[in-house]
Amino acid sequence: MIVVYHLNNKITRVVSERNEALPFNRNNTIALGLLELAFQFPLSKIVWCNQNYTQYLNLEFIADFFHHNKLMMSYSPNEVDFLDRKIGYIDESPFIKINKDVSYPTWQMSSLVGVVHATVLLEINKKIKLDSNFNYYLNSIAKVCMPLGLLCYSEPKLLLENEIHLTSKSSNLVLFRFVKQHYRTRWIFLLFLNLIIYEFKFPLLAFLYSLTFKNRNNNSINLDPIKVTSSLKVSNTGTIDVIIPTIGRKEYLYDVLKDLSQQTHLPKNVIIVEQNPLKGSVSELEYLTSEDWPFVIKHTFTHQAGACNARNVALNQVESEWVFLNDDDNRFDINLIENVFNSIEQYGILVLSASYLQPNEKLVNKVISQSGNFGSGNSFLKSELLEEVSFSKSLEFGYGEDTDFGLQLRNKGADVLYFPEISILHLKAPMGGFRIKPTFAWDGESIQPKPSPTIMFLKLNNYNLEQINGFKTILFFKYYKIQNVKNPLKYFFNFKEQWKQSLYWANRIIDKS
């Protein structure tokens, strides 16, 4: 481990793990200094820390929990990060609103304290510019490399004391430049528009300045040679339960059970919650008892429809160390669960999502990476997490319950990793014959809410104001194409009323939840 202390964009001291002073060039930028150290110590962790906070640096945590080489961690306890909340105007991902109390996945890095392995710096050498602004350089590395498999986190345990405040807010010039270099060009136009609409600012100079920069997303960066072998032990017994909510898909569910029965790593329990809202109805799944299965089947029959309720009922019955959130129209090969456990051990993770393609759909994202999504039909997680998370009944029959569940996990410190080579086929079977169209309290309103109040509920609970406003702008333009009012002025006022209605009903949902 090599520790670099810095102040005012210059390195002030470099020490080894044994606290021995190491030579360095005082004229170098911090970024160049880190790269030179990576060449000198290619097998080392490279740590950086602001000189004023030396006494708070938690080197013991880094030694124990920087558990493989494809990691990048940093931390700033400040509520506002380097690029400011304005980045939310053009980025709706879960990586923007950071929970500073837990280990949280994000590309937003800080110069206050952090760590990355030398092999990462060597791979990006000459592919990402060594910016003189150290904060900009760190954020650039993470933003470019996170989709390429670098696992990036805000990690509060890097500091022994978190009551620290270090101001490092960027200007509009830096913000627009960063957006131009790390997003598609269209996003600088949207950022410009949002700042005019919501902040009454007209940053024309920053907008024009950003046009002089090229995009940094670099296809020549390949992090695959950096092998991952986690030093963490996250699984003990290796037992796993499978939960499956089902409604009217008898034949499809049977195929799922057959796939599970042939697994090289068998589940301990398969928990099925069968729904049929028709009064007087009974279970149609006679094969659950008429056939022999190599696992225990826990079967609950209920007249209460709803996937959120069904999944929560099933989750409350989990006994094993791990749980597989499955669906009643999935297909998979015999090695699925075995491959999942191999990957969990390799990466030292608590949540894994498999690829979830429909028939004839092609795999696009082929990199193991931190996912902004979460799927309730293709995910595996450690069951201890279930003590603090559940599927929100406020989102029943609406949209967004999967996204909400994934955000709950992240806010408890559990990242969601996507593994493209572990695949589950989602047949997207026709709906079963027992479904009844749900009715909502706002169905009879003369002005229908837009977006759906359940989506608005999700946004209000999990995203910052800038992200919500950015979403509003995009929705305004997208919705115009598909609605009937083509007079722009009339549409504008109609949209305002629909948005207002959505806010009203979303807040009603919040009050009841």
N, C-alpha and C positions, 0 to 999 in steps of 0.2 A: 504494500500500500504506500502510495506517495501522496503527501498532503501539500497543497499549494495555498498559501495565504496571500490575499491581495487587498489592495485599497486604491481607490481612484483610478481604476482601469490599468493598474500596474501590479505585477507580482512583487510582494515584499519579502517573502520567505518561502523556502521549500524544504521539507523535512521528510525523512524516511519513516517507516513504521516504528522504528526504534528511536525516533525523535532525533536522528542525526541530521545536521544541516547539509543540504546538497547545493551545489553551484547552479546558478541560472543567469540568464542574460537580462539585466534590468531594463534594457531598452526594448525588449519584446512586448508585444501585446500579450494579454493573458491567454488568448486563444493559441497564439504561436508558442507560448511557453508550455502549454499543456501538450501540444503536438510533439514538441522536442522531447518532453519527458516520456511520452508514449514510445518514441523511437528508442530512448535509453532503457526503458523498463517495459517491454512489450507484454509482459505477463502480469502486470500490476493493475490494481485499481487506482485510478487517479481521482483524488478528492480535492475539492476547492472549498474555501471558506473565507468570508470577509474577515480581515484582520481584527476588526473591532469585536468580533464574536468568537474569538478563539476558545474562550473558557466554556462555551456552550456546545462545542462540537462533540458529538457522540461517536467517537471512533470505535468503541466496543460494539455498538449496534451495527456499524458498517461491516466490521469483521465477521459478525455472526449471520447477518441477514442480507447482505449483498450476495445472494446465493447462486448466481450463475453470471456468465460474462455478457449476456445480451440484455443487460439492465441499464437504465439511467434513472437516477433519483435526484431530486432536489427539494428544497423547501423554503418557503417564505410564509411567515404567519400573518403577513399583511392581508387585509380583506381584498384590496385591489392589487392585481398582479401587474407585471411589466407592461403588457399591452393594453391594460385598462379593460373595463367591462364593455367598451365599445366593440370589441372583437365579436361579441355576441350578436351584433346586427347582421353578420354574414355567416355565422357558424352556429347551427342548432344542435351540435353534437353534445353528448354528456360530458365531454372533456373541458367544457368552458366554466361551468359553475362548480368550483372545487370545494369539497368538504375538507377543510383544513385540520379536522380532528382525527382523520383516519388516513391510512395509505390509500391514495386515490389516483386512478389512471388519468393522466393528462400529459399533453405535450408542452404545457406552459411551465417553463423552467425558471429557476431563480439563481442569481449569482451569489446569494447570501450563503448557501451551503449546498453541496451536491457531490455526486460521485458517478463516474462512468468508467468502463474498462478500457484499457489502452488499445485493445484490438478494434474497438469501435472507432476511436479517433484515427487509427491507422487506415481503416477502410475508407473513411470519408475524406482522407487527405487529398487535396487538390480537386475535390468534388463539391465541397461546401466552403465558401470563402471564409477566411479567418478574420471575421469582423473585429474592428477595434472596440466596438461596444460589446462587452462580454455577455450581457443579458440577451442581446439580439442573437449572438452566435449560439448560445445554448438553446434558445427557443427555436432557432432555425434547424439545428441538429435534430431536435426531438420531432418537430413538425414534418420534416422530410423523411426521417427514418422510422417513425412510429408505424406507418402503413407497411413498411418493409420488414417489420418483425422486431424492431427495438422496443422493449417494454419500458415505458416511461411512467414515473409516478411522482406525485407530491407526497413526501414522506416526513411526517412530523417528528418521528423518532430520530431523525438526523441531528436534532437539537435536544440538549438536556433541559432547556428552558425555552418555552415558546412565547413568553411575554416580551417579544422583541419587535421593534418596528423599524424597518429600513425602507425609505422612500426610493422607488426606482421606476416611477410612472413614465411612460413614453409620450412623445408628442404625436400630433396628427401626422406629421411628416414620417415618423417611424412607423406608425400604424398603417398608413396607406402603402408604404414601401413593403412592409411585411406581407400585407394581403396580396399585393401584386406579385411578390416573389414566391408565395406559397399556396395560392389559390388560383382559380381560373380568372382571367382578366375581367370578366363580367362582374365579379364581386366588388371591384373597386367602384364601379358605377352604382351598385346597390348601396354600398357603404356611404358614398357621397349623398345619395338620395335620402337615406335614413337619417343622416346627420342634419340635413335640411329640414326634414319633416318633424323629427322628434326632439331635436335640440336647437333648432333655429340657427344653425351654424352653416357657413358656406366656405368649407376648406378647399377652395379652388387651387391654391398653390400646392397643397399636399397631394391633391388628386393629380395635377399635371406632373409634379415631381415623380410620382410613382410610375408614370408611364415610361420613364427612362431606364427602368430596371427589367431584367429578364427573370423568368420563372426559374426557381431552384430545384424543382422536383426532378431528380436525376435518375434516369433509368440505369445508369452505369454502377450505381451503388448496389452492392450485393452483400448482404449480411449472412448469407447461408454458411460460409466457411466458419463463422463463429458458432461453435457447437454448444448446445445447452445441456448441462447436466447439473440439476439443482442439488444443493447440499441439504435442503430441507426435507424432512420426513413428514408428509402430510396424510399418509394413509397407514393404518395399523392393521385392522382386520380384513379390509378389502371387501366387506359385505356390502351389498347394494339392493335396494328396493326399487321397484318400477311403479310409477303411478300412471294410470290411463283413465281419463274421463271419456265416457262414450254415450252416444245417443243415436239409436237407430242404424247402427252399422255392424250388425251381427257378423256378417261374412268377413268384413275387413278386419274386425277385432280378432277373429279366429286366426287369420294369417299372422297378425302381430304376435299372438301368443305362441304360434308355431315357431316363428323366428326367435323368440326369447327362449323357447325350450331347447333350441339347438345351439345356444351360445357356448363357446369354450370356457367362458367365465359366467356361470349361471347366477341369476339373481336369487336372493333369499325369499323375497315376497313380491308378488305382483298385486298391486292394489287397484281394483277396478271400481269406479263409481259410475253406475248406470243410471241414466236419467230418462224418465218418461212422464211428462206432465199430464197425461190423460188420466182422469180419475178412474179407479178400478183396474188399471193396467198392472201387469206383473212382469217379472223378468223374462226375457226371451233367450237368455244365454244359458241354455241347458247344458252345453258342452263344458261349462266350468266345473260341473260335478260328474258328468257322465264319462269324462275322459280323465286319464291320469296325467298329471303335470309334474315336472321335476322341481317345482317350487310351490310354496304356499300361495294360494289365491285368496285374497281378502276382497269379498264382493259386497258392495253397498248398493242397494236399490233405493232410488228416491224419486218422488214426484216433483221435486223442485228442480227446474231447469236452470242452466247457467254454468258456463265453464269455470268461472272464478270460484263459485261455491263448491263445485265438484272437485276442483283441484285442492282447495283448502281442506275439504273433508278427507281427501286422500292423504294430503301432507300430514295431517294430524295422526295418521295411522302408521307412519314410517317408523321402523325399528332399527334399520341398518345404519352403518357408518356413512353411506352415500345414497343418493337418490337420483334416479333417471326420470326426468320429466318427459314422458312419451305421449304419443297420440294414437288414436284408434284407426288411423289410415296410413301408418308408416310401414316401410319395409327396410330391412337391413341384413347384412351378412352375419355369419356365425362368429366372427371375430370382433364385432363392434365393442362389446363391453371390455374385452381383454385389451383392445387397442386404446380405449379410453383410459384405463388404469395405467398402462405404460406411459401415456402422455402426461397424465396427472403427476406421476412420479418424476418423469423427466424434467418437467417445468416447475414442480413444487407449487401447484395451484389448487384453489378450492372450487372453482367454477370453470366448466368447459362446455362450449357449444360446438356441435358438429355442423358440417355443411348440410343444407336442407333444401335440396333441389327437387323440383317437380319433374315428371317425365319429360324428356327431350329438352330440358333446360341445361345450359352449359355452365360449367364452373368458371367464374370470372376471377374472383379473389383467391389466389393460390398460395397465399402467405399466411403462416401462423402469426396471428397478430391480436392486438387488443381490439375487441369489437365494440362498436357503438350500439349494437343491437343485442337483443336477448330473445330467445325463442322458447316457448313453454312446451314445445313438442320435440326438441332436439338438444336439450341441455342436461348436464350432469353437475351435481353440486354436493358438497359435504353437508350432511343432514343437520349438523350443529348450527348451521346458518338459519335453519327454519324456525329457530326460537325467536327470531327478531324480524322475520319477513313473512308476508302472505300476499295472496292475490286480492287486490282491492275490490270489495263488493260495490264500491261507488262506480266502478267501470263495467259492471255486469251488463252484458248485451251492447256495450258501446265499443269503443276502440281504445287501444293503448295499454291494456292490462299487462301484456308482456313487457313493454317498454318500462312501465312503472315498476314491475317486479325486478327487472334488471337494475334500475336506478336505486331501488332499495338495497340491493346487494352491494352495489358500489359504495353507497353511503354508509355501509357497515364495514367497509374496508376489504371487500371481496371483489377482485377484478374479474371480468368475463373475457376469457381467451377463446378465440375462434380457431378451429383446426380443420382446414379444408380437406385433408386427406382422410379424415374420419367422416364417413358420409351416411346419411339417412335419406332414403327416398320418401318424399311426401307425395302420396298419390292424389291428394286433394280430391277425395271421394265426394260424390254428391251428398248433400245433406240427408240425414235420416228422415223418416216419415213422421216423426213425432214433434217436430219443432213448431212452436207457435211464435208468430211475429210479436216481438215485445212492443209495448207502448210506453212512451215517456211523457212526463208531466208537461213538456213543452210542445207536444204534437198538435195541440189545438190552437196554438198561438197564431195570430194573423201574420206576424213577422217571425219567420223561422230563424233560429239562431245559426250563425255561421262563424266559426266552425262548430262542430258538434260540441255541446257542453261538456261531454266526457273528455274530449281532446283538450278543451280549454282548462278543465280541471287538472289534467296531466301537466299542461304547460305551467299553470299557476303554482303547482306544488313542487315542480322540479327544475324550472328554468329561471334565469334572471330576466329583468325587465327588458333589456336590450334584445335578448333572444326572442322574447314574446313579440316585441315590436317588429323585429326582422321577419318573423313568421307572418305577422299581420300584413306586411308589405307584399311578400311573395304571394300570399293567399289572395290578396286584392287583385293582382294581375292574373293569376291562374284561374280564379273563379270567373272573371269577366268573360273568358272564352266559352264557358259552358252554360252560363245563365241567360235568361231571355231578355233582360233589360240592356239594350245596346246604346242608349243615350248615356254618355260618360258621366255627365253631371248627376243625372238621376241615379245611375248605378252607384256613384260615390256616396250619396246620402242613404241609399238603401243598404249599402254595405256597412256604413257606420251604425245603422240601427240594428242590423243583424249581429254585428260584433258586440254591441251593447247588450243585446239579448243573451248572447252566449256567455258573456261575463256574469250577467245576473244569475243565470241558471247554474253556472259552474260554482259560483259562490254559495248558492243554495245547497249544492252537493257537498261542498266543503263544510258547511255548517252542520250537515247531518252525519258526516263521516267521523 
